[in-house]
């Protein structure tokens, strides 16, 4: 009987913890819009200077908030048609930008940054300690900034990362655009069903790169160092794989494209082409083994 009582108490504690976590969360249950502000949350509808806000802060719909050297010990939620601009600010937990405009400059976010409902998020010379979630047709621009964990670019969303440092992987799931330039990515890069051509240019990628079922194609601008393998599979449009150093293998297979170019890649493993239409145009590649389908095929 005592054990049953303890189990019941444990369940009660767990239920209370879950309720507290939901109350703390910026998102609603369906994840498509932010929840309502709490009674103790602080509203911002103008400029704030180098002060500390205890708890959560929110920007009401239609309002404009500027955080200049401001510290927030909780979350920041920006509601539809509102705007947020930060300069040398610190947010201890999350930033949620919902159908709004958010600009983070020279600022630090302790945990995650998320866009919802077509929001725009510009991150310049800043640090996001956790994940960047570019969701729900959001538009994310990351310039000379660091993201501590992965970057997720969901259906209809845009990502441009230039001179960024990303501590996890980058994943595009039916996103509109994912462009990576001059960046360091600790994990892998995966794209599936991307609407526009995937652009991967002059990056250092610690894991593998997978582009599959991207109808508009896959383009490298050269200079990528990929520690793992590179797979370009079942893609369309223009495919240009040029000037990459690949630590694993390079596979180009089952693509139905306008043109496939494979030039001047240095591959530690095998370079394999299989069942591509049209046949790849290949030149000046080096690899441990090159399959006949991509061995010095010229125009």
Secondary structure, 3 states (H helix, E strand, C coil): CHHHHHHHHHHHHHHHHHHHHHHHCCECCCCCCECCCCCCCEECCCEECCCEECCCEEECCCCEEEEECCEECCCEEECCCCEEEEECCEECCCEEEECCEEEEECCEECCCEEEECCCEEEEECCEECCCEEECCCCEEEEECCEECCCEEECCCCEEEEECCEECCCEEEECCCEEEEECCEECCCEEEECCCCCEEEECCEECCCEEEECCCCEEEECCCCEECCCEEEECCCCEEEEECCEECCCEEEECCECCEEEEECCEECCEEEEECCECCCEEECCECCEECHHHCCCCC
